[in-house]
Amino acid sequence: MKDPGKREDDGKEKAAADGLAPSGQAEQKLMELADGLYRQFQQGIVPHISLPSRTKANIEFSSKDDVWVYGDQETVRSVKTVRGAKTLLKTVHLSELLIKEHLKNNRGSTLREIYYISENWDIAKFHEQAESDRLIEDLEIVTALHREDFHVRPEEDGAAVFGPLRLKEKTRRGEKEMHCQDDVGEAGYQIPFNVDNIKFLGHDAKMVMAIETGGMYARLIENGFDQEHNCILVHIKGQPARSTRRFIKRLNTELGLPVVVFTDGDPWSYRIFASIAYGAIKSAHLSEHLVTPAARFLGVQPSDIVDYNLSTDKLTDQDLQALRSELTDPRFANPYWDKQIRLQLDLKKKAEQQAFAGKGLDYVTKTYLPDRLSEMGII
């Protein structure tokens, strides 16, 4: 089994930059935010904070890191308006919660719990979880930290991993080692929300395949695809969580493994791939931490619908609108995506991964995937 230690040593400085900040640093950053607002009051300046605009029009490609990041357009949160004043009030309440309850006491909350905690904040309470989620993202941006640094965790379970990978995970009950084939059931190893608590110990893999649907993930395990092709399978559970994207990035950068993303053939699945390879618009401030620019699309292509005569569904109005939007999305601005999206608009059809079952349960693992991976030069 290959030992990734050498590669980890070479990237020690980068890993330190990507890792989580100590609680003291997180507390200091939040206190600096509060101090800055207080100084504005003292100096007679209207209290405000500036944030990058989180829109499609304000993302640009960073050639330095090969990822999409926010541009120069900014949004100002100011007490000049009632709405702005309430937003800053909620920001201060949230910062106080993170300092006093999370960081000082080494405790944590889920995103959902934070929404409910605010019920006791009178006029500062959140009206919906989406509002509290956005403010957590705001704090990430202004402090240049991650929500995990504040001991904030997502509600959903992590994705699953199955394949020739041995790792060690640091937990509250100590460290545990496991092999992601030999020591787990067929559901696989569940990725924790804090992926930087994992150390890769060794592997026999030649590639990583991120898979959209649970049914296809189970099919590949049942057919022994992981063993036959020395492949680490990652069930991303639809739109991948941050922890999943971080895990995939680490497999690529620390172990040097190629990454392919196997999805359905519809506009929403293309966005799943984009979040892994290009970055998501609402989390572009974390692109360097989460995004795997080397990831390649292995999903069902519109051209596959024709070439493999797949069973299809008709595109809905929402699908058509999403495809047209992707034609103007800078993350899809290349000849491959332009050709495939325009073809799909002409076909007005979409296809699922499971459509290959119509040709036999082994077709996807014995024919389609080997053919595609061979064309891509991976096997």
C-alpha positions in Angstrom: 0.0 0.0 0.0 1.3 3.4 -1.0 2.4 5.7 1.9 1.3 9.3 1.3 3.7 10.6 4.0 6.2 12.0 1.6 3.6 14.0 -0.3 2.1 15.3 2.9 5.6 16.5 4.1 6.1 18.3 0.8 2.8 20.1 1.2 3.1 20.8 4.9 3.0 24.5 4.5 0.0 24.4 2.2 -1.8 21.9 4.6 -1.2 24.3 7.5 -2.8 27.1 5.5 -5.8 24.9 4.6 -6.3 23.5 8.1 -8.6 24.8 10.7 -7.6 27.8 12.9 -7.1 27.3 16.7 -10.0 28.5 18.8 -7.9 31.4 20.1 -7.4 32.7 16.6 -11.1 32.3 15.7 -12.1 34.2 18.9 -9.5 37.0 18.1 -10.9 37.4 14.6 -14.5 37.8 15.9 -13.4 40.2 18.6 -11.6 42.3 15.9 -14.9 42.5 14.0 -16.7 43.7 17.1 -13.9 46.2 17.9 -14.0 47.5 14.4 -17.7 48.3 14.6 -17.2 49.9 18.1 -14.4 52.1 16.8 -16.7 53.3 13.9 -19.2 54.4 16.6 -16.5 56.3 18.5 -15.2 58.0 15.4 -18.7 59.1 14.3 -18.6 56.8 11.3 -21.8 55.0 10.3 -21.1 51.4 11.4 -20.8 49.1 8.5 -19.1 46.1 7.0 -18.2 45.4 3.4 -18.6 42.0 1.7 -18.0 40.8 -1.8 -21.2 40.5 -3.8 -22.2 36.8 -4.0 -23.6 36.8 -7.6 -22.8 35.1 -10.8 -21.6 38.5 -12.2 -19.0 38.8 -9.5 -17.0 35.6 -9.8 -13.8 35.5 -11.8 -11.2 33.0 -12.6 -8.0 33.0 -10.5 -5.2 31.7 -12.7 -3.0 31.5 -9.6 -5.1 28.7 -8.1 -7.2 27.6 -11.0 -10.4 28.3 -9.1 -13.3 30.7 -9.4 -13.3 33.4 -6.7 -15.2 36.6 -5.9 -14.4 39.8 -7.9 -14.2 43.4 -6.8 -18.0 44.1 -6.5 -19.0 44.7 -2.9 -22.1 44.8 -0.8 -22.2 47.1 2.2 -24.1 46.3 5.4 -24.7 49.6 7.1 -26.9 50.9 9.9 -28.1 53.7 7.6 -31.2 51.6 6.9 -33.4 49.7 9.3 -32.7 46.5 7.4 -29.0 47.0 7.5 -29.1 47.9 11.2 -30.9 44.7 12.0 -28.5 42.6 10.0 -25.5 44.1 11.9 -27.3 43.5 15.2 -27.8 39.9 14.3 -24.2 39.6 13.2 -23.0 40.9 16.7 -25.4 38.5 18.5 -24.1 35.6 16.4 -20.5 36.6 17.1 -21.2 36.7 20.8 -22.8 33.2 20.7 -19.8 31.8 18.8 -17.3 33.3 21.3 -19.0 32.7 24.6 -20.7 29.3 23.9 -18.7 27.7 21.2 -15.0 28.8 21.5 -14.7 29.4 25.2 -16.5 26.2 26.2 -15.3 24.0 23.3 -18.8 23.3 22.2 -20.6 23.4 18.9 -24.0 23.7 17.2 -25.5 22.7 14.0 -26.7 25.3 11.5 -30.2 24.4 12.4 -29.6 24.8 16.2 -28.2 28.3 15.6 -31.4 29.3 13.9 -33.4 28.1 17.0 -31.0 29.7 19.5 -31.8 33.0 18.0 -35.4 32.7 19.2 -34.2 34.3 22.5 -32.7 37.4 20.7 -35.8 39.5 20.6 -35.7 41.7 17.4 -32.4 40.1 16.4 -33.9 36.6 15.9 -33.7 35.1 12.5 -36.8 34.7 10.5 -35.6 31.7 8.6 -32.6 29.4 8.6 -31.4 30.7 5.3 -30.8 34.0 7.0 -28.6 32.6 9.8 -26.8 30.4 7.2 -25.9 33.5 5.2 -24.6 35.3 8.3 -22.3 32.4 9.1 -21.0 32.7 5.5 -20.5 36.5 6.1 -18.4 35.8 9.2 -16.3 33.3 7.2 -15.6 36.0 4.6 -14.8 38.9 7.0 -12.6 36.7 9.2 -11.0 34.6 6.4 -11.9 31.5 8.5 -14.2 28.6 8.0 -17.4 27.7 9.9 -15.7 24.6 11.3 -13.3 27.1 13.0 -16.3 28.4 14.9 -17.4 24.9 15.8 -20.4 25.1 13.5 -21.4 21.9 11.8 -24.0 21.0 9.1 -27.2 19.1 9.8 -26.8 16.5 7.1 -24.7 13.3 7.4 -21.5 13.2 5.6 -21.0 11.4 2.3 -19.7 7.8 2.1 -16.4 6.4 0.8 -15.6 2.9 -0.3 -12.3 1.8 -1.8 -8.6 0.9 -1.2 -7.8 3.7 1.3 -6.4 3.4 4.8 -6.9 6.4 7.1 -6.8 7.6 10.7 -9.5 9.9 12.1 -9.2 12.0 15.3 -12.4 11.9 17.3 -13.5 13.0 20.8 -13.0 9.4 21.9 -9.4 9.2 20.5 -7.9 8.2 17.2 -9.2 5.3 15.1 -7.7 3.7 12.0 -9.7 1.9 9.3 -9.5 0.6 5.8 -12.3 1.8 3.6 -12.9 -1.6 2.1 -11.9 -4.2 4.7 -13.2 -2.4 7.9 -16.5 -1.0 6.7 -19.8 -2.4 5.5 -21.1 -1.8 2.0 -22.5 1.6 3.0 -18.8 2.6 3.3 -16.9 5.0 5.6 -18.9 8.1 6.5 -17.0 11.4 6.0 -17.0 13.5 9.2 -17.9 17.2 8.9 -14.3 18.2 9.9 -12.3 16.5 7.2 -9.0 18.0 8.5 -9.2 15.6 11.4 -8.4 12.8 8.9 -4.9 11.6 8.1 -4.3 9.4 5.0 -2.1 6.5 5.9 -1.9 4.6 2.6 -3.7 3.5 -0.5 -3.7 1.2 -3.5 -5.9 3.5 -5.6 -5.4 4.7 -9.2 -8.3 7.2 -9.2 -11.2 8.7 -7.3 -14.8 8.6 -8.6 -17.4 10.9 -7.1 -20.9 9.5 -7.7 -24.1 11.5 -7.6 -26.7 8.8 -6.7 -26.8 6.1 -4.0 -28.2 3.6 -6.5 -25.1 3.9 -8.8 -22.7 3.9 -5.8 -24.2 0.6 -4.6 -24.1 -0.8 -8.2 -20.4 -0.1 -8.5 -19.6 -1.7 -5.2 -21.8 -4.7 -5.9 -20.1 -5.2 -9.3 -16.6 -4.9 -7.7 -15.7 -1.8 -9.7 -13.5 -0.5 -6.8 -11.5 -3.7 -6.8 -11.2 -4.2 -10.5 -10.0 -0.7 -11.2 -8.4 0.2 -7.9 -10.9 3.1 -7.5 -12.0 5.0 -4.4 -15.7 5.5 -4.7 -17.3 8.6 -3.1 -21.1 8.8 -2.8 -21.6 12.6 -2.9 -25.3 12.4 -2.1 -26.5 14.9 -4.7 -25.2 18.4 -4.2 -22.0 17.7 -2.2 -21.5 19.0 1.3 -18.4 21.0 2.0 -16.8 18.1 3.9 -17.3 16.0 0.8 -15.6 18.5 -1.5 -12.8 19.0 1.0 -12.2 15.3 1.2 -12.1 14.9 -2.6 -9.7 17.9 -2.9 -7.4 16.3 -0.3 -7.4 12.9 -2.1 -6.4 14.8 -5.3 -3.7 17.2 -3.9 -2.2 15.0 -1.2 -2.3 11.6 -2.8 -2.0 12.8 -6.4 -5.1 10.8 -7.5 -7.1 11.8 -10.6 -10.7 12.7 -9.9 -13.8 12.0 -12.1 -17.3 13.0 -11.3 -20.1 10.6 -12.4 -23.5 12.3 -12.5 -26.9 12.2 -14.2 -27.3 14.0 -17.5 -29.2 17.1 -16.5 -28.4 20.8 -15.8 -28.6 20.3 -12.0 -26.0 17.5 -12.2 -23.7 19.7 -14.2 -23.9 22.2 -11.3 -22.9 19.4 -9.0 -19.8 18.8 -11.0 -19.2 22.6 -11.2 -19.2 22.8 -7.4 -16.5 20.2 -7.2 -14.3 21.4 -10.1 -15.1 25.1 -10.4 -16.5 26.2 -7.1 -20.0 27.2 -5.9 -21.0 30.8 -6.3 -22.2 31.2 -2.7 -19.0 29.7 -1.3 -16.5 31.1 -3.7 -14.6 32.6 -0.7 -13.6 29.0 0.2 -12.6 27.9 -3.3 -9.0 27.3 -2.5 -10.0 25.1 0.4 -12.8 23.1 -1.3 -12.3 23.0 -5.1 -10.6 20.4 -7.2 -9.8 22.1 -10.5 -8.3 18.9 -11.9 -11.6 17.0 -11.5 -13.1 15.9 -14.8 -16.7 15.3 -15.8 -17.6 11.6 -16.3 -21.4 12.1 -16.1 -24.0 11.2 -18.6 -23.4 13.5 -21.5 -26.2 14.7 -23.9 -24.2 13.1 -26.6 -24.4 9.8 -24.7 -28.2 9.9 -25.0 -27.7 9.6 -28.8 -24.7 7.4 -28.9 -26.0 4.8 -26.4 -29.7 5.2 -27.2 -30.6 5.8 -23.6 -34.0 6.0 -22.1 -34.8 9.6 -21.3 -37.2 12.1 -19.7 -38.4 15.3 -21.3 -36.7 18.5 -20.1 -39.0 20.6 -17.9 -39.3 24.4 -18.3 -37.1 24.7 -15.2 -34.5 22.4 -16.8 -34.5 24.5 -20.0 -34.1 27.7 -18.0 -31.2 26.2 -16.0 -29.4 25.1 -19.2 -29.8 28.6 -20.8 -28.4 30.1 -17.6 -25.4 27.8 -17.7 -24.6 29.1 -21.2 -23.9 32.5 -19.6 -22.2 31.1 -16.5 -18.5 31.8 -16.7 -17.7 28.4 -15.1 -19.2 26.7 -18.2 -17.5 29.0 -20.7 -15.6 26.4 -22.7 -16.2 24.6 -26.0 -17.0 21.3 -24.4 -19.8 22.6 -22.3 -21.1 24.9 -24.9 -21.5 22.0 -27.4 -23.1 19.6 -24.9 -25.5 22.1 -23.5 -26.6 23.3 -26.9 -27.1 19.7 -28.0 -29.3 19.0 -24.9 -31.4 22.1 -25.7 -31.9 20.7 -29.2 -32.7 17.2 -27.9 -35.0 18.5 -25.1 -34.1 15.3 -23.2 -32.3 14.3 -20.1 -31.1 10.9 -18.8 -30.2 9.3 -15.4 -27.2 7.2 -14.5 -29.6 4.3 -14.0 -30.7 4.4 -17.6 -27.7 2.1 -18.4 -29.5 -0.7 -16.5 -31.7 -1.0 -19.6 -28.7 -2.6 -21.3 -28.0 -5.0 -18.4 -26.9 -4.6 -14.8 -23.2 -5.0 -15.7 -23.2 -2.7 -18.7 -22.3 0.5 -16.8 -19.2 -1.2 -15.1 -18.1 -3.5 -17.9 -18.7 -1.2 -20.9 -19.7 2.4 -20.4 -17.3 3.5 -17.6 -14.3 1.6 -18.9 -14.8 3.1 -22.4 -15.2 6.6 -21.1 -12.2 6.3 -18.7 -10.1 4.9 -21.5 -11.0 7.8 -23.8 -10.0 10.2 -21.0 -6.7 8.4 -20.6 -7.3 7.4 -17.0 -7.3 3.6 -17.5 
